[in-house]
Amino acid sequence: MRYQVPQFIEVEDKIFGPLTLKQFIYLAGGGGLCLVFFSLLPLYITITLSLPVVGFSLALAFYEVNGRPFVHAIEHAFGYFVGSKLYLWKQRLPSAGEGQVVTPASSTPAAIIVPKLSDSRLKDLAWSLNIKEHAALKETNNV
């Protein structure tokens, strides 16, 4: 018995004419907000506030960044700006007030503090190999 495999599953269904459901919701929301501005505010303030709302709703409905919807780019940008960041490439050296001053040329691989990133042993092993490789390269460059 043969089964048909669905194709083009990434393409959303066009529900409202040439628009998908998401595109229709973005455009209807932008149009509704502009209608609220028009009914409650004077005309010059309405036009001033409606232009960015119309542009944003059009971008949400039709604009794509690297082949992905604009809403994903907004979501990732918001997560980047709000979320915490871990800067692994900035090495902190003790200052003169904390004891001895260690310069990068005189530091040894034993002086590098490796933070515990996760419970995964594979990630910890990869992390320690990268640190040891970095320290070995630093030693060969200093000699």
Order of alpha helices (4+ residues) and beta strands (2+ residues): beta-beta-alpha-alpha-beta-beta-alpha-alpha
